[in-house]
Amino acid sequence: MQQMRGWLVAGVVLGALAGMTARADEAKEEKVPLDKVPKAVLDAVKAKFKDAELVGAEKENEKGKVVYEINLKVKGQTIEVSATPDGKIVSIEKTIAVKDLPKAVAEALDSKYPKATIKIVEEITHGEKLSYEVLLVTADKKTLEVVFDPAGKVLEEEKKDKKEEKKD
């Protein structure tokens, strides 16, 4: 019985450690000076956004793959470009105004979340796919991040707590 309890404790400890390691590997973000970002990444971003001011960079480990997130400003607009170390652009996130949402998305937003306060709207291009991510506070004070396709269909809805909201 004593030995069985020992194995059980060891299993619990190993399980907890494995869980902590998995969470740590999910998305490690670290700030990176622009001069330490691979040249291929910077060249790809500069080629895509010729008038951009590069503001900062982060290196992230997404599911075991390294991705660089380059933050830029273009004519006052905030843009985040994610690229692989060899310069392949993976996604582009642009902060846009609510009025710039496609009509179908704006109507779906008004219909599903009446009286919501819109905090941030982003247009996201991931490969060939386009979506719109909206951070909002509902009339009953719930903070949500909602992703729409261009036709106004809700693809994802995630509750955010106050700590996450400030991070975004």
C-alpha positions as CSV (number, residue, x, y, z in Angstrom):
1,M,0.0,0.0,0.0
2,Q,2.9,2.4,0.9
3,Q,4.6,1.7,-2.4
4,M,1.3,2.3,-4.3
5,R,0.8,5.7,-2.6
6,G,4.4,6.5,-3.6
7,W,3.7,5.7,-7.3
8,L,0.5,7.8,-7.1
9,V,2.3,10.8,-5.7
10,A,5.1,10.4,-8.3
11,G,2.5,10.2,-11.1
12,V,0.7,13.4,-9.8
13,V,4.0,15.3,-9.6
14,L,5.1,14.2,-13.1
15,G,1.7,15.0,-14.5
16,A,1.9,18.5,-13.0
17,L,5.4,19.1,-14.4
18,A,4.3,17.9,-17.8
19,G,1.4,20.2,-17.8
20,M,3.6,23.2,-16.8
21,T,6.0,22.3,-19.6
22,A,3.3,22.0,-22.2
23,R,1.8,25.4,-21.2
24,A,5.3,27.0,-21.3
25,D,5.9,25.7,-24.8
26,E,2.5,26.8,-26.1
27,A,3.4,30.4,-26.9
28,K,6.6,31.9,-25.4
29,E,6.9,35.5,-26.5
30,E,10.0,37.5,-26.0
31,K,10.9,41.0,-27.2
32,V,13.6,41.0,-29.8
33,P,15.6,44.1,-30.9
34,L,14.9,44.8,-34.6
35,D,18.6,44.4,-35.4
36,K,18.4,40.8,-34.1
37,V,15.5,39.9,-36.3
38,P,16.5,37.7,-39.3
39,K,17.2,39.8,-42.4
40,A,14.8,37.7,-44.5
41,V,11.9,38.6,-42.1
42,L,12.7,42.3,-42.2
43,D,13.1,42.3,-46.0
44,A,9.7,40.5,-46.5
45,V,8.0,43.0,-44.2
46,K,9.6,46.0,-45.8
47,A,8.7,44.7,-49.3
48,K,5.1,44.2,-48.3
49,F,4.8,47.6,-46.4
50,K,7.1,50.1,-48.2
51,D,6.0,53.1,-46.1
52,A,6.0,51.3,-42.8
53,E,7.8,52.4,-39.6
54,L,9.0,49.3,-37.8
55,V,8.1,49.8,-34.2
56,G,9.2,46.6,-32.5
57,A,9.5,42.8,-32.7
58,E,8.8,39.7,-30.7
59,K,9.9,36.1,-31.2
60,E,7.3,33.5,-30.4
61,N,7.3,29.8,-30.3
62,E,4.0,28.5,-31.7
63,K,3.5,24.8,-31.5
64,G,7.2,24.2,-31.7
65,K,7.8,26.6,-34.6
66,V,9.5,30.0,-34.3
67,V,7.6,33.0,-35.6
68,Y,8.6,36.6,-35.6
69,E,5.9,39.2,-34.9
70,I,6.9,42.6,-36.4
71,N,4.9,45.6,-35.2
72,L,4.6,48.5,-37.6
73,K,2.8,51.8,-38.2
74,V,1.6,52.7,-41.6
75,K,-0.1,56.1,-42.0
76,G,-1.1,55.9,-38.3
77,Q,-2.5,52.4,-38.6
78,T,-1.1,49.7,-36.4
79,I,-0.2,46.4,-38.2
80,E,1.3,43.2,-36.8
81,V,3.0,40.9,-39.3
82,S,3.9,37.3,-38.4
83,A,6.6,35.7,-40.4
84,T,8.8,32.6,-40.3
85,P,12.6,33.0,-39.9
86,D,13.0,32.5,-43.7
87,G,10.8,35.5,-44.4
88,K,7.5,33.7,-45.3
89,I,4.6,36.0,-44.1
90,V,2.1,33.8,-42.1
91,S,-0.4,36.4,-41.1
92,I,-1.2,40.1,-41.0
93,E,-3.3,41.8,-38.4
94,K,-4.4,45.4,-39.0
95,T,-6.3,47.5,-36.5
96,I,-9.3,49.1,-38.3
97,A,-12.2,51.3,-37.4
98,V,-15.6,49.8,-36.8
99,K,-17.0,51.8,-39.8
100,D,-14.5,49.9,-42.0
101,L,-16.0,46.5,-41.3
102,P,-17.8,44.8,-44.2
103,K,-21.6,45.5,-44.0
104,A,-22.4,41.8,-43.3
105,V,-19.9,41.7,-40.3
106,A,-21.2,45.1,-38.9
107,E,-24.8,43.9,-39.2
108,A,-24.0,40.5,-37.5
109,L,-22.1,42.3,-34.7
110,D,-25.0,44.7,-34.1
111,S,-27.5,41.8,-34.2
112,K,-25.7,39.4,-31.9
113,Y,-24.2,42.0,-29.5
114,P,-26.6,44.9,-29.3
115,K,-25.4,47.8,-27.1
116,A,-21.9,46.3,-26.9
117,T,-18.9,48.6,-26.5
118,I,-16.3,47.9,-29.2
119,K,-12.7,48.1,-27.9
120,I,-10.6,46.9,-30.8
121,V,-11.3,45.7,-34.4
122,E,-8.7,43.9,-36.4
123,E,-8.7,42.6,-40.0
124,I,-6.7,39.4,-40.1
125,T,-5.3,37.8,-43.2
126,H,-4.0,34.3,-42.6
127,G,-2.7,32.9,-45.9
128,E,-5.7,33.4,-48.2
129,K,-8.3,33.6,-45.4
130,L,-9.7,36.9,-44.2
131,S,-11.4,37.3,-40.9
132,Y,-12.3,40.1,-38.5
133,E,-11.6,39.9,-34.8
134,V,-13.6,42.2,-32.4
135,L,-12.8,42.8,-28.8
136,L,-16.0,44.0,-27.1
137,V,-17.8,44.4,-23.8
138,T,-21.4,43.3,-23.9
139,A,-24.3,45.2,-22.3
140,D,-24.0,42.8,-19.3
141,K,-20.2,43.7,-18.9
142,K,-18.7,40.4,-20.3
143,T,-15.5,40.9,-22.3
144,L,-15.4,38.8,-25.4
145,E,-13.2,38.3,-28.4
146,V,-15.3,37.4,-31.4
147,V,-14.0,36.3,-34.8
148,F,-16.2,36.7,-37.9
149,D,-15.7,35.6,-41.5
150,P,-16.3,38.3,-44.2
151,A,-20.0,37.1,-44.6
152,G,-20.7,37.9,-40.9
153,K,-20.6,34.3,-39.6
154,V,-19.2,33.9,-36.1
155,L,-16.2,31.6,-36.3
156,E,-15.0,31.9,-32.7
157,E,-16.1,33.5,-29.5
158,E,-13.8,33.6,-26.4
159,K,-14.4,35.1,-23.0
160,K,-11.6,37.3,-21.8
161,D,-10.8,38.3,-18.3
162,K,-9.7,41.7,-17.3
163,K,-6.0,40.7,-17.2
164,E,-6.1,39.3,-20.8
165,E,-8.0,42.3,-22.0
166,K,-5.2,44.7,-20.9
167,K,-2.6,42.5,-22.6
168,D,-4.3,42.7,-26.0
